[in-house]
Amino acid sequence: MSKNKHPETIALHGGDYRSDPATTAVAVPLYRTTSYQFNDTDHAANLFALKEFGNIYTRIMNPTNDVLEKRVAALEGGLAAVTVGSGQAASTFAIMNVCQSGDNFVSSTDLYGGTVNLFTHTLKKLGIECRYADPSDPSNFEKLIDDRTRCFYAETLPNPYLRVFPIKEVSDIGRKYSIPLIMDNTAAPVICKPLEHGAAVVVHSLTKFIGGHGTVIGGCLVDGGNFDWTKDPKRQPLFNEPDASYGGAQWGVVVPQLTGANVSYAVRARVVLLRDLGAPLAPDNAWGIIQGLETVPLRMKQHCSNAEKAVAFLQKHKNVDRVIYPTLHKGEIGERSKKYMKGGSGALIGIEVKGGVEAGKKFIESLKMFYHVANIGDARSLAIHPATTTHSQLTEEELLAAGVTPGYVRLSIGIEHPDDIIADLDQALGASGKPSLKAVS
């Protein structure tokens, strides 16, 4: 589908799927199969040798997943996508597709707590070093580069700071050194397009806004097709040195020759990492995510509109010390919200409830419509206390660096009527300001 189509159209028709070729069914079929019949021995050999592309085994590809991948890639303006079992798997693959033992990468300090654990501890055990840069000054990324730095990594709209990342500024720095910028765009589908601003790869937890209904787990990598993996062979060895596990293939060279497209990153992630690490997205989950994908442009409009109204209410409430939202940041950080976010500034809001951690707990326990869950991006409104949940495995120093204070509460505003959202916030904040009031479950 043409890139000039609008998101609402791409979400329904992207990837050129029109109907099932076997049955002419309009809805995307769910292919529950592990394996695929080869035409003959030559066909099988060609598929395994990458002389032609097609279905081999559902650990690596599946027709249902293929439709989802093409639509997400089209929605982001990329050339190809690879789905995996979760957003966390997507973050892992994103780094391991460019880094090996002895390498390092530079990440923004503003990250989801689980990603911090992955980067700081698990990848370290594999010999991959994460170096953290404060994104308030893009030049901090350049200061941490050495000869074995393979990529930059960041979140478009990280919580709890909710300060929009300087995508172009950091991407421009990276491209001087042949270092790609990988952007986790989970919190900002449709309203931000990192690839348009120089990012090379986009990561999503499809569990969140794209799935949108809290029913399935999934993740994906989108290859922007805009990065030259062969420009500096020493900087990107995994794409330029022969891969002994695939007959000496040099991924940055062979993939464009085979496909006629610059999708080396996506192909390597699929045929090396998915093949070896085995973290595929189940076709059932891919089918479920497709249902959410079809309405994500419409939901994002409502998420953003409702969030803006909730922010206006919360700013005036006597029991709220502070409201954190992308448009409320001052100076250059505030300007980034205008520069990179189009059509809204997201569904996530942070608040500091007066009275500290106990008042924050009482507020959460007094909410009646909001769900108290460890998730974001549902159609429903959600709330959580990060210091004791999503970021609980971080040290006190790491918590403060991430912007998680004891009284901080994160809200993910849903698509209910805004008056009902505000009414629930109002009654819960009233309860948080009354120490003698017993919390309502």
N, C-alpha and C positions, 0 to 999 in steps of 0.2 A: 504494500500500500504506500502511496506517495507520502513523503514526509510532510507535505504541506496540509495534510488533513488535520482536523482538530482532534484533541484528545478524546472527546466524547465519541467520535467516529472510530478512531483507532482502537479504543477499548472493546468495541464490538466487532470490528472487521479487520483489525491489524493482522499482518502475517499472511494475507491473501487466502485465508481459509474461507470457503464459500459454502461447501457442503461435503459430506463424507463421500468419497469416490465410490465406495462399495454399495452404499444404501441411499445416497442423496439426502441423508438426514441433515437438517440445518444446524441443530445443536451439536456441539463437539462431542463425539463419542468417547466413552471411557474404555480404554483398551487395557483390560486386565490380563496381561500376558507377560511371561518371563522372556519368551523366545520368539523367533521369527523364521519362517521357512525360507531357505535359500533357493534360488532358481536352479542352480547347479554348483558344481565344485569350483568352477572359475568365478562365479558370482561371489561365493563365500570367501575365496582367496582374495579377491579384489577389495572386498569390504574390510577384511582384516589388515590388508596392506595399505589401506587408505587410498587406493587407486580410484575408488568411487565411494560415495557416501550413501548410507542407508541404515536400516535397523539391523542390529546384531543381537542385542541383549538389553533388557530394560534397566539394568544397572547403569548403562551408558546412555541410552536414548529410548524414547517411547513416543508414539504418535500423539497421544494426548498432551504429554509434556511439550512436544514440539510446537503445538499451537500456542500454548502458554508462553513458551520462550520467544516465539516470533512476535507475539503481541506486546510483551513487556519490552523487548528490544525496540519495537516501533514506537512505543509510548515514550521511551527515553531518547529516541533519536539515534539509537545504536545500530550496529550491523548484525549482531548475533548475541544470543544469551544462552546460558547454561543454568538449569535449575538443579537445586540440591535439597537435602532433607530439612534444612532449617536455616534461619538467618545466621546463626553462629557458624554453621558449616560453610556458609558463603563467605564470611569474614576470614575463616581459616584458609579456604581455597584461594581467596584473593591474594593473600600473602604468600602462600606456599607455591603459587604458580609463577612467582618471580624470585623467591628467596630459597636458598638452601643453607645448610649448616655453614657457619662462618660469615654469613651475610647479615646485613642490618637494614632496617627501614625506619623512617621518621614518621611518627604519628602525632596528630593533634592531642593535646591533653584533654580536650572535651570529648569524652567517650562514654558510652554505655558501660556500666560496671562490669558486666560479663566480658565485654571486649577487652577491658583493662586486664582482667585476670588471664584471658587467653594470651594477650600480647606480653604481659609482664612475667608470667610464670610458665605456662605450657609451651609456648614457642621458644622461650629461653632454654627449656630442657631439650629442645630439638636443635639447639645451637644457633637460633635466629634471634638477634638482638633488636628490641624496640627502643628507639630513642624518642623522647617526648618533647614536643615543641609547643609553646604557648601561642595559639593562633591570633592573639590580639595584635601581634606584630609578625606579618608573614616572613620577614627576614630571619626569624628564629629557625625556620626550616633549613635555610641555606647554611646556617652556622653548624649544623649537625651532620652535614654530608661528608662522607669520605669515599674511597675507591670502591668500597663494598656496599654502598647504599643502593638499594634496588628499586624502592618506591616510596611515595608519600601516601599517607592514609588519613582520612578525616570523615566526620559526619556533617552533612549539610546543616542539620538543625539538631544539635546535640542537647540532651537534657542532662543536668538541670539548668545550665547557664542559659540555654536557648538563645545563644548568640550565633548568628549565621556565619558560616565559615567563608573566608576570603578565597573563593575557588580560583578565579583567574589569576590573582596575585601569586598564589602558591604554585599553580600549574605553570605559570610563566617561568618561575624559578626552576622548577623541575625539568622543564623541556630544555633549558640551557645545558643540562647535564645528562640528557636522555633518561630522566627519571620520571615515570608516569605517576599521575595523581589518581588514586583510587578513592571514590567518594561513596560513603554509605548514605543513600538517599531515602532510607526507610520512612522518615517522618515527613517527607515533602514530595511524594509522588505528584505529578501533574503541575504543582505550583512552583517547582524548581527543576531545571534541566541542566545538571552539572556538565554534561558533554558539550553543551553549547558554549560553555565558558572555559573549556580546555581540559577538563578531566578526561582521562583515558578509559577508565573503567567505572561502572556504577554497580553498587551492591545493594540488594534489598533483602530485608526480612519480609517475605511475602505474607507471613503470618499477620502482619499489622494492617496498614491501611489498604493495601491492594487486595488481600483476602477479605478484610473488613468486617468479618462477622464472628471472630473468635472461635472458629470451628476447625481450622486446619493449620498445620505447621509447614513452613517451606521457606526456601531462600533462593536467590539467583544472583548470577554475575552477568552484567551486560558489557560486551566489548564494543567500545565506541567506534572502532575501526579508524581512529584518527591519530594513532601513535605509531611511529616508525621503530619497530623492535630491532632492526638491523643497523640503525645509524651508528651506534657505538657498540660493537660486539662485546667488548670487555665489560661494559656496563650491564648488559643483559645476556649473560652466558647461557641461561636456560633456553634462550631462543636462537642462539647462534652456535653453540657447541653441539656436536653430534650426540643424540640421545641413544645410548646403547640399548635401551629397552624397546626401541622402535626402529631397529635396523640402521641406526646412525642418522635419523632424521634431524635436520636443523629446522626447528619449527618456524622461525621467522622467515625462512626462505621457502620451504616446501609448501606451506599452507597457501600463501598467495598464488603459487604456481598451480596447485590443485584446484583451488576454488575460484580464483580470479578476484578474490576479495581479501582485504586486510583484516582477517579474523584469526590470526595466529594465537592470540590470548585465549579466545573462547575454545578453539579446537584443542589446544594443549590441556586446558582445564578439563575438558570432556574425556579425551582419549588417554590421558595420563593419570590425572588425579581421581576422576570418577572411576576409571578402570581399577586403579590400585587401592584407593582408600574406601571405595564403595559407600558413598553417602548420597544415594539418589533420592529424588523426590518421588514418593509413591504416586502412581497414576491417579489413584482415588483423590489424593490431596491436590494434585495438579488440576483435576476436574473441578474440585471445590473452589480453588483459587480463581479459576476462570470465571465462575459465577460472580465472585466479588469484583474481579477486574472490570467486568462489563459496566459497573456503576461507579467505579472509583472517581471519575471526573465529577460526577454529580454530587457524590458524598463529600468530596473535598471542599466544594463550594459551601455546603451546609456546615461542615466542621469549622471552616474558617469564619464564616459569618457568625455562628453561635459563639465561637471562642472570643471574637472581638466584643460581642455584647457582654459576655461573662467578665472579660477584663475590665470593661467600663464600670460594671457593677462592683467588682472586687476592689478596685482602686479607691472606692468611696466608703468601703465598709470599715467600721470602727474596730473590728476585731482582726483586721489584716494589717500586718506591719509592712509587707512589701509584696508586690506583684511582679513576676518575671515573665516577660513575653518579648518576642523578637523586636517588635516596634517600639518598645519602651526603653531600649538601650540608647544611650546618647552618643554623639560624635560619630566616628568612623564606623564603629560596630553597628550603630543604628542605621547608618547609610547602606550597609551591606544588605539589610533586610529589604530595602527599596530596590537595590540593584539586582538581587538574585531571586527574590520571591515575587512571583507574578500571580495575581488572582487570590491572594490571601497569605497569611503568615503562619498557618498551621493550626493544629488542634490542641497543642500542648501548652499548658499554663503552669507556672510554679507560683506558690504562695508561701509566705511565712506567716503562720497564725500567731497572733499575740498570745503569750503565755508559754512559749517554748514547746518542748517535746510532749508534755502531758496534754496541753491544749490541742496540739496537732493530732494526737491519738484520739482525743474526744471528738474532734471534728470529723475524722474518718469514720468513727464508730456511730456517729449521729446521722450520717448520710443515709437517706432512704431510697433514692432512685439510683444514684451512682453505685457502681459495683466496686468493691474493694478487691482488686485483682492485680496480678503481676503482668500487665500487658498494656499496650497502647494501640490505638487505631481501630478499635471496635466501633461499630455503629452506635453502640451504647456508650454512655458517659462512665468513665472509670476514675478511680483515685487510689493513690498509694503513698506510703511513707518510705521513701527510698533508703534512708539511713538504716532502717531495720529490715529491709527486704532486698530490693534490686541491687543496692550498693553495699550490702551488709558485710561482704567478704573483703572490703577494702579497709586499710588501716585508717586511723584518724587523720593522718597526714594526707593520704590519698583521697579521703572523703572531702577534706577542705579544698584540695587541689581541683577536685571535680565539681566543687560548688555545692556539695550536699551538706547542709547544716542540720543540727538535730531537729529543728522545727519545720523543716522544709516538707511541703506536700506537693506531689505532682498530680495534676489533673489532665485527663485526656477527654476533651469535650466531644460528646457524641452528636448525633443528628436528631435528637428529640426536639420538641418545641423549645425555643430559647427561654420562654417565660417559665417553663417547668424546670429547666436546668437551674435558672437563677433562684427560683423558689426553694429548691433543695439545698443549694449552697447557703442561702440566707438562713434557713432554719438550723442547719448544722453549725454555721458560724455563731449563731445565737447560743446554741448549746455549749460551744467551746468557750464562750465567755462567761459561763455560769458554773463555777467550780462545784456547786452543790447538786447540779442537775445530773441525774443518772443518764448515761449514754443510751441512746436508742439504737437497737440493732437494725 
